[in-house]
Amino acid sequence: FEIEAREYVKSSIIKNFKKLGDKSLLEIGPGKGYFTVQFAKMGLNVTAIDFSEKSLNLCRKLIMKNSLSNQVTLINMDAHELNFKSNTFDIIFIQTTLMHLDYIKVINKCKNILNENGLLITFEPLNDNPLIFIYRNFFSNFKKTSPKYLKFSDLKKISKYFNKFSFRGFYLISFLSLFLRKTLFFKLTSMLLKKIEKKFIDLIPKLEKYCWINVSIYKK
């Protein structure tokens, strides 16, 4: 469902760096390893950290399945610590993780370990769209962890720590199709709602701030 947002992450990296083979990326909270594998396939040297050994094991299995172990380093580490030297990474990627953290503390740490002109990329579900409350109350996988979802205003706070800030919003209303995920109508409904929301956003660009998924690019 999130393919557009995922592709935007990859295209943003390619746009900012002509050669990826000598670039280093830190992923905070790799989950099951989808992005970890994608980044390694792009030629990046990837370091992924998580305080959950279970998460790291799931990530490790996917890395090994794709024969990418030589390009990825997995470390058990708290995101609030980030025990790396200054100016270590060219890119830092954080997906659906800031909502579980003291995000200002983590962002300060990220800025310190980013190289000059390095990128921080965040992929976060926001809390500005009132319709999303319906989905989260019934279907969210994060419901039991009581996350503190960020708002667009929080992203603006983060932007003050960096020289440049840009963002793209995804899924203004199309996430409602997830109610039909287990039915034959899911794909068609999802496609139609994505087309409708694109027209809405083209007509009223400010609506992009109210999208469910936000991908923000911060340049040091």
C-alpha positions as CSV (number, residue, x, y, z in Angstrom):
1,F,0.0,0.0,0.0
2,E,2.8,2.4,0.8
3,I,4.8,1.9,-2.4
4,E,4.6,5.5,-3.4
5,A,6.1,6.7,-0.2
6,R,8.8,4.0,-0.3
7,E,9.8,4.9,-3.8
8,Y,10.0,8.6,-2.9
9,V,12.6,7.7,-0.2
10,K,14.8,5.9,-2.6
11,S,14.5,8.5,-5.4
12,S,15.3,11.3,-2.9
13,I,18.6,9.6,-2.0
14,I,19.5,9.0,-5.7
15,K,18.7,12.7,-6.4
16,N,21.0,14.0,-3.7
17,F,23.9,11.6,-4.2
18,K,25.3,10.8,-7.7
19,K,27.4,7.9,-6.4
20,L,26.1,5.7,-3.7
21,G,28.8,3.1,-3.4
22,D,30.9,5.2,-1.1
23,K,28.0,6.5,1.0
24,S,27.1,5.4,4.5
25,L,23.6,5.1,5.8
26,L,22.3,4.7,9.4
27,E,18.9,3.2,9.8
28,I,17.2,3.7,13.2
29,G,14.6,1.1,13.8
30,P,14.8,-1.3,10.8
31,G,11.8,-3.4,11.7
32,K,11.7,-6.5,9.6
33,G,14.4,-5.1,7.3
34,Y,12.5,-4.0,4.2
35,F,14.3,-0.7,3.8
36,T,17.6,-2.2,5.1
37,V,17.6,-4.6,2.1
38,Q,16.5,-1.9,-0.4
39,F,19.3,0.4,0.7
40,A,21.9,-2.3,0.5
41,K,20.7,-3.2,-3.0
42,M,21.2,0.4,-3.9
43,G,24.9,0.0,-3.1
44,L,24.9,1.9,0.2
45,N,26.9,0.8,3.2
46,V,24.2,0.3,5.8
47,T,24.3,0.3,9.6
48,A,21.0,-0.5,11.3
49,I,20.4,-0.1,15.0
50,D,17.6,-1.2,17.3
51,F,17.3,-1.8,21.0
52,S,15.1,-4.9,20.3
53,E,17.1,-8.0,19.6
54,K,14.0,-9.6,18.2
55,S,13.7,-6.9,15.6
56,L,17.4,-7.3,14.7
57,N,16.9,-11.0,14.3
58,L,14.0,-10.5,11.9
59,C,16.1,-8.0,9.9
60,R,19.1,-10.3,9.9
61,K,17.0,-13.1,8.4
62,L,15.9,-10.9,5.5
63,I,19.4,-9.7,4.9
64,M,20.8,-13.2,4.8
65,K,18.0,-14.3,2.5
66,N,19.1,-11.6,0.0
67,S,22.8,-12.4,0.5
68,L,23.6,-8.8,1.6
69,S,25.4,-9.6,4.9
70,N,28.6,-8.0,3.7
71,Q,26.9,-4.6,3.2
72,V,24.9,-4.4,6.4
73,T,26.0,-4.1,10.0
74,L,23.4,-4.7,12.7
75,I,23.9,-3.2,16.2
76,N,21.9,-3.4,19.4
77,M,21.7,0.2,20.5
78,D,19.3,2.7,22.0
79,A,18.4,5.5,19.6
80,H,18.8,8.0,22.3
81,E,22.5,7.2,22.6
82,L,23.8,6.9,19.0
83,N,27.3,6.1,20.1
84,F,29.1,7.0,16.9
85,K,31.8,9.6,16.1
86,S,30.7,13.0,14.8
87,N,30.4,13.2,11.0
88,T,30.1,9.5,10.5
89,F,27.1,9.0,8.2
90,D,26.0,10.6,4.9
91,I,22.3,9.6,5.4
92,I,20.2,8.7,8.4
93,F,16.8,7.1,7.9
94,I,14.1,6.8,10.5
95,Q,10.8,5.0,9.8
96,T,7.8,5.0,12.2
97,T,10.1,5.3,15.2
98,L,10.2,8.9,16.3
99,M,6.7,8.5,17.7
100,H,8.2,6.1,20.3
101,L,11.1,8.4,21.3
102,D,12.2,11.7,22.8
103,Y,12.4,12.9,19.2
104,I,14.2,16.2,19.9
105,K,17.0,14.4,21.8
106,V,17.3,11.8,19.0
107,I,17.4,14.5,16.3
108,N,20.2,16.4,18.1
109,K,22.2,13.2,18.1
110,C,21.5,12.6,14.5
111,K,22.7,16.0,13.5
112,N,26.0,15.5,15.3
113,I,26.8,12.2,13.5
114,L,25.7,13.4,10.0
115,N,28.4,14.6,7.6
116,E,28.2,18.1,6.2
117,N,25.5,18.2,3.5
118,G,24.2,14.9,4.9
119,L,20.5,13.9,4.8
120,L,18.1,13.0,7.6
121,I,15.1,11.2,6.1
122,T,12.0,10.6,8.3
123,F,9.1,8.4,7.3
124,E,6.4,9.0,9.9
125,P,2.6,8.6,10.3
126,L,1.3,12.0,11.4
127,N,-1.6,12.9,13.7
128,D,-3.2,15.9,11.9
129,N,-5.8,14.1,9.9
130,P,-9.0,13.4,12.0
131,L,-10.0,10.5,9.7
132,I,-6.9,8.6,10.8
133,F,-8.3,8.2,14.3
134,I,-10.9,5.8,13.0
135,Y,-8.3,3.5,11.4
136,R,-5.9,3.6,14.4
137,N,-8.7,2.7,16.9
138,F,-9.5,-0.4,15.0
139,F,-6.6,-1.6,12.9
140,S,-3.3,0.0,14.0
141,N,-0.5,-2.4,14.9
142,F,0.9,0.3,17.2
143,K,-2.2,0.6,19.3
144,K,-0.8,-1.5,22.2
145,T,2.4,0.6,22.4
146,S,0.7,3.9,22.9
147,P,2.8,5.9,20.5
148,K,2.9,9.7,20.6
149,Y,2.3,10.4,17.0
150,L,4.0,13.5,15.6
151,K,2.2,16.4,14.0
152,F,3.3,18.5,11.1
153,S,4.3,21.2,13.6
154,D,6.8,18.8,15.2
155,L,8.4,18.3,11.8
156,K,8.8,22.1,11.5
157,K,10.5,22.1,14.9
158,I,12.9,19.5,13.6
159,S,13.6,21.6,10.5
160,K,15.1,24.4,12.7
161,Y,18.1,22.1,13.3
162,F,18.9,21.8,9.6
163,N,19.8,24.1,6.7
164,K,17.1,22.8,4.3
165,F,13.8,21.1,4.7
166,S,11.3,19.5,2.2
167,F,8.5,17.0,2.5
168,R,6.0,15.0,0.7
169,G,2.7,13.8,2.1
170,F,1.1,10.5,1.1
171,Y,-2.4,9.0,1.6
172,L,-4.8,11.8,2.5
173,I,-7.9,9.6,2.3
174,S,-6.7,6.4,0.5
175,F,-5.8,4.8,3.8
176,L,-9.5,4.3,4.3
177,S,-9.2,1.5,1.8
178,L,-7.3,-0.5,4.4
179,F,-10.7,-1.3,6.0
180,L,-11.2,-3.5,2.9
181,R,-7.7,-5.0,2.9
182,K,-8.9,-8.6,3.2
183,T,-11.6,-8.2,0.5
184,L,-11.6,-8.3,-3.3
185,F,-12.4,-4.6,-3.4
186,F,-9.2,-3.4,-1.7
187,K,-6.9,-2.9,-4.8
188,L,-9.6,-1.1,-6.8
189,T,-10.7,1.1,-3.9
190,S,-7.2,2.0,-3.0
191,M,-6.4,3.0,-6.6
192,L,-9.5,5.1,-7.0
193,L,-9.0,6.9,-3.6
194,K,-5.3,7.6,-4.5
195,K,-6.4,9.2,-7.8
196,I,-9.0,11.3,-6.0
197,E,-6.7,12.5,-3.2
198,K,-4.0,13.5,-5.8
199,K,-6.6,15.8,-7.5
200,F,-7.5,17.3,-4.1
201,I,-3.8,18.0,-3.2
202,D,-3.1,19.4,-6.7
203,L,-6.0,21.8,-6.2
204,I,-5.2,22.6,-2.6
205,P,-1.5,22.0,-1.8
206,K,-1.9,22.8,1.9
207,L,-3.8,19.5,2.3
208,E,-0.5,17.6,1.9
209,K,0.2,18.5,5.5
210,Y,-2.8,16.4,6.6
211,C,-1.7,13.2,4.8
212,W,-1.3,10.0,6.9
213,I,2.4,9.3,5.9
214,N,4.9,12.1,5.7
215,V,8.4,11.7,4.2
216,S,10.6,14.6,5.2
217,I,14.1,15.4,4.0
218,Y,16.4,17.5,6.2
219,K,19.8,18.6,4.9
220,K,22.6,19.5,7.2
